[in-house]
């Protein structure tokens, strides 16, 4: 057991994280950041990484934590273990997990006393529709309401009043360009509200590797959802750093278009997946307008890979596909970085210190077992993978991201 299409958090989900959005809205708390802890394979490593996560949380001075998981079954062992370790260290927790009728905990402990079930289906089961059981802002809101009650019982009451001594430290500026049309052309450029993608953007993409034997790129228009596609490997925003490193400086983001990676193995049309693939027509296999899926108004820049036999079931094969996609999207990012037109919206985000308030963090229990079961953090570009660190290769030990690093696409999903 692990996760299926309906519960998995895509890179887009982490980029537009509903938990980050909700926690950030509470002026009465100091949002310290996000801890990403990998799901380990062995029990001893599940316990070790949970202890390490609790130690990190304590060193950060957390009074409370939202613990979120997109898998179930074996993943619940990591989920409940880390909750237990946090609580042992005096950190109040509220969990967010898919449970429904199918995913009751295979492991629990006395400290697991507050978990919000974000199941969205009437039957309460995992499905093969991407995003159907997606964690949403309403789930994070419920968790915060219950966590506030829990803390109050422990004598840690907090209000919504701003801290007069709050200090805005690191600024991240996001510049948004609204895209109303996407089409192929002779070069990558933005013409008004039209994104033009070089028709030869992927011509040399497969050079220097042997794991992927073919690929294609196409543009899916809003509403063109009867199109057949292979199983989804990821949904990502198209955004690039104009200045500064991840989590600071200036990021330019396109609205109205997202990138989608899909894939299949050459032999037997095998679809790379953990618990059920989501290949089929987009209208049947994607739940649109969710945090981790395209809007019904979005264009989709679709990158499809054909893996050499067996490579769709290896970590290196899946990672190669994501890196090639990152390189292709990188060519569009170069246009964003040199853009000198008017932005449709500009927003500033800050890491904020509130010395007079309780501290809260988010713990994300993410995949770290390999194959289509990996997570990268802190890549060179927003929501990218190149230059990032593989949590699995870091023995699934916790990685800390500031609020702005999380907002700037510091977590990339390979599942």
VMD Tcl script that draws the C-alpha trace (Angstrom):
set ca {
  {0.00 0.00 0.00}
  {1.19 3.54 -0.72}
  {-0.89 6.00 -2.72}
  {-2.83 6.34 -5.93}
  {-3.63 9.16 -8.34}
  {-6.51 10.59 -6.31}
  {-4.46 11.35 -3.18}
  {-0.98 12.11 -4.51}
  {0.41 15.61 -4.13}
  {1.84 16.79 -7.43}
  {4.60 19.38 -7.63}
  {1.85 21.89 -8.39}
  {0.09 20.92 -5.15}
  {3.23 21.65 -3.14}
  {3.73 24.91 -5.07}
  {0.19 26.09 -4.33}
  {0.12 24.31 -0.98}
  {-3.25 24.83 0.73}
  {-1.72 24.21 4.16}
  {0.92 26.89 3.64}
  {-1.79 29.30 2.47}
  {-3.99 28.67 5.50}
  {-1.25 28.70 8.15}
  {0.20 31.89 6.62}
  {-3.15 33.64 7.07}
  {-2.97 33.41 10.88}
  {-1.45 36.66 12.16}
  {-1.67 35.30 15.70}
  {1.05 32.70 15.06}
  {4.59 32.68 13.74}
  {4.78 30.34 10.75}
  {8.32 28.99 10.96}
  {8.38 26.84 7.82}
  {7.99 23.35 6.37}
  {9.84 20.17 7.32}
  {9.85 17.54 4.58}
  {10.45 14.04 5.99}
  {10.81 11.08 3.66}
  {8.85 7.84 3.96}
  {11.47 5.22 4.75}
  {11.44 1.58 3.68}
  {12.64 -0.08 6.89}
  {11.02 0.25 10.31}
  {14.28 1.30 11.96}
  {14.57 4.18 9.48}
  {10.95 5.19 9.97}
  {11.70 5.57 13.67}
  {15.06 7.27 13.12}
  {13.71 9.89 10.71}
  {10.74 10.57 12.98}
  {13.07 11.20 15.93}
  {15.21 13.46 13.72}
  {12.12 15.38 12.61}
  {10.97 15.95 16.18}
  {14.47 17.08 17.15}
  {14.51 19.58 14.28}
  {11.04 20.84 15.21}
  {12.11 21.34 18.81}
  {15.28 23.19 17.76}
  {13.09 25.46 15.63}
  {11.07 26.22 18.75}
  {7.77 24.87 17.45}
  {4.79 24.85 19.76}
  {2.55 23.16 17.20}
  {2.68 21.36 13.87}
  {0.34 20.34 11.09}
  {1.45 16.88 9.90}
  {0.34 16.07 6.33}
  {0.50 12.86 4.32}
  {-0.70 11.99 0.82}
  {-0.27 8.23 1.05}
  {-1.65 5.52 3.31}
  {-0.97 1.97 4.44}
  {2.80 1.71 4.91}
  {3.02 5.52 4.82}
  {0.81 5.68 7.89}
  {3.59 4.10 9.95}
  {5.80 7.14 9.26}
  {2.83 9.46 9.78}
  {1.80 8.13 13.19}
  {5.39 7.65 14.36}
  {6.39 11.24 13.64}
  {3.22 12.51 15.34}
  {4.17 10.49 18.41}
  {7.71 11.87 18.48}
  {6.51 15.46 18.08}
  {3.99 15.06 20.90}
  {6.64 13.52 23.17}
  {8.59 16.74 22.70}
  {5.66 18.89 23.75}
  {4.65 19.91 20.23}
  {0.89 19.83 19.69}
  {-0.10 18.16 16.42}
  {-2.99 17.97 14.02}
  {-2.75 15.38 11.27}
  {-4.08 15.49 7.72}
  {-4.48 12.17 5.94}
  {-6.67 10.26 3.53}
  {-8.58 7.58 5.47}
  {-12.08 7.09 4.08}
  {-13.37 3.52 4.20}
  {-10.19 2.02 2.83}
  {-7.20 3.46 4.65}
  {-7.60 2.87 8.37}
  {-4.26 3.11 10.15}
  {-2.03 0.03 10.07}
  {-0.10 1.54 12.96}
  {-0.96 4.06 15.65}
  {-0.02 5.16 19.17}
  {-1.46 6.99 22.16}
  {-0.43 10.40 20.81}
  {-2.45 10.21 17.60}
  {-5.59 11.96 18.81}
  {-6.34 14.55 16.13}
  {-6.41 13.61 12.44}
  {-8.55 15.23 9.76}
  {-9.64 12.82 7.02}
  {-9.54 14.59 3.65}
  {-11.36 11.86 1.72}
  {-13.58 13.45 -0.93}
  {-15.35 10.46 -2.48}
  {-18.72 9.10 -1.41}
  {-17.34 5.56 -1.39}
  {-14.33 6.58 0.68}
  {-11.78 4.85 -1.53}
  {-8.61 5.62 -3.48}
  {-9.40 6.17 -7.16}
  {-7.58 6.45 -10.46}
  {-8.65 10.06 -10.99}
  {-5.82 12.53 -10.41}
  {-6.65 14.92 -7.57}
  {-10.08 13.50 -6.73}
  {-9.16 13.01 -3.05}
  {-6.88 16.03 -2.97}
  {-6.07 17.79 0.30}
  {-7.70 21.24 0.08}
  {-7.75 24.50 2.04}
  {-10.96 23.48 3.82}
  {-9.10 20.50 5.30}
  {-6.26 22.72 6.52}
  {-8.80 25.12 8.02}
  {-10.44 22.28 9.94}
  {-7.05 21.18 11.23}
  {-6.22 24.69 12.44}
  {-9.55 25.08 14.24}
  {-9.09 21.79 16.10}
  {-5.42 22.47 16.78}
  {-6.32 25.78 18.40}
  {-8.72 23.97 20.75}
  {-6.06 21.38 21.55}
  {-3.47 24.02 22.40}
  {-5.96 25.94 24.54}
  {-6.53 22.82 26.66}
  {-2.78 22.77 27.25}
  {-2.78 26.37 28.42}
  {-1.48 27.81 25.16}
  {-4.30 30.05 23.99}
  {-3.65 32.20 20.95}
  {-5.63 34.96 19.30}
  {-5.72 36.57 15.87}
  {-4.12 39.84 16.91}
  {-1.01 40.93 15.07}
  {2.27 41.05 16.94}
  {3.29 44.74 17.11}
  {6.91 43.59 17.11}
  {6.65 41.40 14.02}
  {9.56 41.63 11.62}
  {9.45 40.92 7.90}
  {12.77 39.36 7.04}
  {13.18 37.75 3.61}
  {11.10 39.02 0.68}
  {10.01 36.96 -2.30}
  {8.35 38.84 -5.15}
  {6.17 36.97 -7.63}
  {5.38 38.59 -10.97}
  {2.42 37.07 -12.79}
  {1.75 37.04 -16.53}
  {-1.73 35.99 -17.62}
  {-1.60 33.71 -20.65}
  {-4.75 33.50 -22.79}
  {-3.38 31.45 -25.68}
  {-0.57 28.93 -26.17}
  {0.63 27.85 -29.60}
  {3.68 26.51 -31.38}
  {5.91 28.77 -33.45}
  {9.47 29.34 -34.59}
  {10.82 30.47 -31.20}
  {9.96 30.71 -27.52}
  {8.44 34.09 -26.75}
  {5.56 35.94 -25.13}
  {3.52 38.13 -27.45}
  {1.01 40.07 -25.39}
  {-0.95 37.37 -23.57}
  {0.11 34.62 -25.97}
  {2.83 32.10 -25.12}
  {4.58 30.86 -28.24}
  {6.60 27.65 -27.82}
  {9.33 26.70 -30.26}
  {8.01 23.75 -32.27}
  {11.51 22.23 -31.98}
  {11.81 22.81 -28.23}
  {12.43 19.09 -27.55}
  {14.44 18.22 -30.66}
  {17.65 17.34 -28.78}
  {16.10 16.46 -25.41}
  {16.91 12.74 -25.47}
  {20.59 13.06 -26.35}
  {23.11 11.55 -23.92}
  {20.78 9.09 -22.17}
  {19.50 5.57 -22.83}
  {16.53 5.18 -20.50}
  {13.93 6.94 -22.65}
  {13.53 5.94 -26.28}
  {10.97 8.49 -27.44}
  {9.04 11.56 -26.36}
  {6.58 14.09 -27.68}
  {5.28 17.52 -26.74}
  {1.89 18.98 -27.50}
  {-0.46 21.71 -26.37}
  {-3.86 20.80 -24.93}
  {-6.41 23.59 -25.13}
  {-8.95 24.25 -22.36}
  {-11.89 21.90 -22.78}
  {-10.07 19.52 -25.11}
  {-10.35 16.77 -22.53}
  {-11.40 13.82 -24.66}
  {-7.73 13.48 -25.53}
  {-6.11 10.21 -24.40}
  {-2.96 10.44 -22.30}
  {-0.62 8.02 -20.57}
  {-0.46 7.90 -16.78}
  {0.35 11.16 -15.06}
  {3.85 11.60 -13.68}
  {3.41 15.20 -12.55}
  {1.72 18.58 -12.93}
  {3.97 21.62 -12.58}
  {3.76 25.40 -12.82}
  {5.85 27.27 -15.37}
  {7.87 29.77 -13.37}
  {11.46 30.99 -13.33}
  {13.85 32.95 -11.14}
  {14.49 36.43 -12.52}
  {16.76 37.24 -9.60}
  {17.93 35.69 -6.34}
  {17.85 32.08 -5.28}
  {14.89 29.90 -4.43}
  {12.78 31.50 -1.69}
  {13.94 35.06 -2.22}
  {14.40 37.62 -4.97}
  {12.02 37.66 -7.92}
  {10.05 34.85 -9.59}
  {8.07 35.23 -12.81}
  {5.11 32.86 -13.13}
  {2.75 32.16 -16.00}
  {-0.94 31.90 -15.23}
  {-3.28 30.13 -17.59}
  {-0.84 27.39 -18.56}
  {0.70 24.45 -16.67}
  {3.10 21.67 -17.60}
  {2.08 18.01 -17.45}
  {4.38 14.97 -17.66}
  {3.04 11.55 -18.66}
  {4.74 8.29 -19.54}
  {4.54 4.67 -20.65}
  {6.96 1.76 -21.13}
  {7.57 0.59 -24.70}
  {6.70 -3.04 -23.96}
  {3.09 -4.01 -23.23}
  {2.08 -0.33 -22.81}
  {2.96 -0.62 -19.12}
  {1.97 2.51 -17.21}
  {4.42 3.59 -14.44}
  {2.32 3.78 -11.28}
  {2.20 2.76 -7.63}
  {-1.44 1.92 -6.88}
  {-3.27 2.23 -10.16}
  {-2.45 4.37 -13.16}
  {-4.54 7.26 -14.44}
  {-4.09 6.75 -18.16}
  {-7.15 7.47 -20.27}
  {-9.08 10.53 -21.36}
  {-8.34 13.69 -19.40}
  {-12.02 14.30 -18.69}
  {-12.21 10.91 -16.94}
  {-8.79 10.83 -15.29}
  {-8.19 14.37 -13.98}
  {-10.24 16.19 -11.36}
  {-9.73 19.76 -12.54}
  {-9.55 22.91 -10.41}
  {-7.83 21.21 -7.47}
  {-4.65 22.57 -5.79}
  {-2.49 20.08 -7.67}
  {-4.31 19.89 -11.01}
  {-4.96 22.25 -13.93}
  {-7.86 24.67 -13.97}
  {-10.52 24.09 -16.62}
  {-9.32 27.38 -18.12}
  {-5.66 26.33 -18.30}
  {-3.70 25.36 -21.37}
  {-1.61 22.24 -20.73}
  {1.92 21.97 -22.10}
  {2.05 18.18 -22.35}
  {5.35 16.27 -22.30}
  {5.00 12.51 -22.88}
  {7.78 9.94 -22.48}
  {8.20 6.39 -23.77}
  {10.53 4.50 -21.45}
  {12.78 1.66 -22.49}
  {11.40 -1.63 -21.17}
  {11.85 -1.74 -17.39}
  {12.99 1.89 -17.04}
  {9.55 3.13 -16.06}
  {9.97 1.00 -12.95}
  {13.35 2.38 -11.92}
  {14.20 5.48 -9.93}
  {16.77 6.56 -12.51}
  {14.29 6.22 -15.35}
  {11.67 8.39 -13.67}
  {14.27 10.94 -12.53}
  {15.63 11.16 -16.08}
  {12.16 11.98 -17.41}
  {11.66 14.72 -14.83}
  {15.08 16.22 -15.55}
  {14.44 16.27 -19.30}
  {11.09 17.96 -18.68}
  {12.84 20.49 -16.43}
  {15.35 21.24 -19.20}
  {12.57 21.75 -21.73}
  {10.60 24.01 -19.40}
  {13.89 25.81 -18.73}
  {13.84 27.11 -22.30}
  {10.51 28.79 -21.56}
  {11.89 30.10 -18.26}
  {14.57 31.98 -20.19}
  {11.79 33.97 -21.87}
  {10.31 34.80 -18.46}
  {13.66 35.98 -17.13}
  {14.16 38.40 -20.02}
  {10.55 39.60 -20.12}
  {10.36 43.39 -19.98}
  {6.64 43.90 -20.46}
  {3.97 44.76 -17.92}
  {3.01 42.17 -15.32}
  {-0.66 41.47 -14.67}
  {-0.06 41.18 -10.93}
  {2.84 41.53 -8.52}
  {2.75 40.06 -5.00}
  {5.30 40.15 -2.19}
  {5.72 37.32 0.30}
  {7.77 37.38 3.49}
  {9.28 35.15 6.13}
  {7.86 36.81 9.22}
  {9.15 36.68 12.78}
  {6.59 37.23 15.55}
  {8.51 37.03 18.86}
  {5.37 37.41 20.96}
  {3.46 34.57 19.33}
  {3.46 30.77 19.44}
  {5.39 29.07 16.66}
  {3.83 26.65 14.20}
  {5.30 24.54 11.43}
  {4.16 22.08 8.77}
  {5.58 18.57 8.60}
  {5.10 16.93 5.21}
  {5.62 13.17 5.12}
  {6.73 12.68 1.51}
  {7.85 9.72 -0.57}
  {11.43 8.54 -0.44}
  {11.50 4.89 -1.47}
  {12.55 5.17 -5.12}
  {11.09 4.48 -8.57}
  {8.08 6.80 -9.02}
  {8.29 7.21 -5.28}
  {10.81 10.04 -4.76}
  {10.93 13.68 -3.67}
  {13.48 16.38 -4.48}
  {13.91 19.66 -2.60}
  {15.42 23.09 -3.28}
  {16.18 22.87 -6.98}
  {17.69 25.71 -9.00}
  {14.32 26.83 -10.35}
  {10.79 27.00 -8.91}
  {9.15 23.55 -8.92}
  {12.20 22.17 -10.72}
  {14.39 19.15 -10.10}
  {17.81 20.04 -11.54}
  {20.12 21.15 -8.76}
  {17.80 19.74 -6.11}
  {18.47 17.17 -3.40}
  {16.91 13.71 -3.46}
  {15.40 13.05 -0.02}
  {15.90 9.30 -0.45}
  {19.64 9.75 -1.00}
  {19.67 11.81 2.18}
  {18.39 8.70 4.00}
  {14.93 10.34 4.24}
  {16.18 12.64 6.98}
  {14.13 15.82 7.42}
  {14.78 18.86 5.25}
  {13.75 22.34 6.39}
  {12.25 24.89 4.03}
  {11.42 28.46 4.96}
  {7.88 29.63 4.17}
  {9.18 31.39 1.07}
  {11.15 28.37 -0.11}
  {7.92 26.36 0.10}
  {5.98 29.08 -1.75}
  {8.68 29.25 -4.42}
  {8.39 25.58 -5.38}
  {10.99 24.03 -3.09}
  {9.38 20.56 -3.20}
  {9.28 18.50 -6.41}
  {7.28 15.26 -6.54}
  {8.30 12.23 -8.56}
  {5.08 10.29 -8.01}
}
mol new
graphics top color blue
foreach p $ca { graphics top sphere $p radius 0.5 }
foreach p [lrange $ca 0 end-1] q [lrange $ca 1 end] { graphics top cylinder $p $q radius 0.2 }
display resetview
